[in-house]
Amino acid sequence: MAEALWSGKVFLVGNSMGKNILELIVLLGIFVLVLAACIVTTRFVAGHQMQRGKNSNFKPLETYQITQNRYLHLVQVGTRYLVVSVTKENINLIAELKEEEIVVKPEKTGLQRSFKEILSEFKVKVDKHDDAQK
C-alpha cells in the first residue's frame, strides 16, 4: 500500500510536483499526529504526578544551591522539618528543625503585572533607545 501511495497509483498524481505536494501533506499529517500524541501523553503523565504528590508525606519547602552540583534542601516529612545536603554522589542529613524555627514564604500566584503593562514599558524603552541613536 505504501509503495502504491508513493508511486502515485492510489492518487492520480502524474507529475513530480504533485507527488512532492502529496508527500508534504502526508508528512504534515504524520507530524500533527505525533504532536497530538505528545500533548496527550504529557498531560496524562503530569496529572498522574500531581495526584501522586498530593497524597505524599514529603513536601519540599525550599532549595538553596551551594555550588554547581551541591544543594541544601529544606523538606517537610510528616510533621518534621529536615535540612538535607544533596550532591551527585550522596545525600546527608544536616539538621532537624522545629516548626517554630521555620519561616515559610507564601508561593507567588500569578503575575504581579499584566503582560500589557510589561509590553508598554518595553515599547517606551525601545522608543527612547531609537531616539538616542538619531
N, C-alpha and C positions, 0 to 999 in steps of 0.2 A: 504494500500500500504506500509506504514512504517513497519507494522508487517511482511509483506512478505519480505521486504528488509532485515530486521534484522534476520529473521529466515532462510534466505538462499534460499527461494523459487524462488525469481526473478533471482538471480545469482546462478549458480550451484556451490555453495561452501558447501562442506560437512563437513569438519573438523573445529575445533575451531580455528586453526591457520589461515585458510583462512578467517574465519569470523572476526577475530581480524584485519587482514590486510584490509579487506573491511571497517570496522568501522574507521580505521585510515585514509584511503583515503577519506571517506565521511566527517570526521571531518576536515581534512586539506582543503577540498574543501569549506566547510562552513566558515572556518577561513579566507580563501583567499577572499571569497565574502564579509564578514563583513569588512575586512581590506580595500578592494577596495571601499566599500560604505563610510567608514570613510574618506578616502582620498578625494573622490569626494565631500562629504559634507563640509569638512574643506576648500577646495579650493573655493567652492561656497560662503561660509559664509565670508571668508577672502576677496574675491573680492567684495562682497556686502558692507562690512565695509569700504574698501578702497575707493569705489565710494562715499559712504556717507561722508567720511572725506574730500574728495577733494572739495565738494561743501559747506563746512561749514564755518561760520564766526569765529568759535572758533579754536584757534591754541595753543596748549600747547608748550611753549618755553623751560621751564626749571623747574626742581623739586629739592627741597632740603629737605632732611629728617632731622627733628629736633630731634625726638625721635622715638621709635618703631612705634607708630601709629599717629604721628603728622608730617605734611608736609607743606612746603611753595611751592606754585605753581606760576610761572610767566606765565600768559595766555594773549594771544592777542585776543581781542574781537573786530572785525572790525578794527578800527584804534586806539583803546585804548589798553593800557597795564595795566593789573591788577595784584597785588600780593595778593594771596588768601591763607588763613590758612585753612587747611583741617585736621579734626580729625575724629574719629569714629562717634562722635555724631553730629557734626555741621561743617559748612563752614562759614568763616568770611572774609570780605574784609579788607585787611590790608592797602593797599595804591594803588593809581593810579599813574602811572609813565608816563612821556613824552617820546616820541620816542628817543630823543637825550640822555636820561639817560640810555638807554638800550644798552648793548653790546652783540649782538647775535653772538655766536661762530658758525662757519660752521660745519655741521654734517660730521663725518668721513664717507667716502665712501670706501668700500672695505678694504682689509687687507693692512697694511703697509708693511708687509713682506710676502713672499710666504711660503706655508706650507713646501716646500723642505728646505728652509733656517732654519726654526724653528726645523724641524726634525734633520737636520745635527748638529745644536747646541746641541740638546738633546743627540744625539749619542756621541758627544765629552764629555759631562758631565758624561754620563754613563761610558764611557771608562776610564776617569780619576778616577771615583769612584771605578771601578773594579781594576785598577792598584794600588790605595792606599790601598785596602784591602789585596792585595797579599804580 
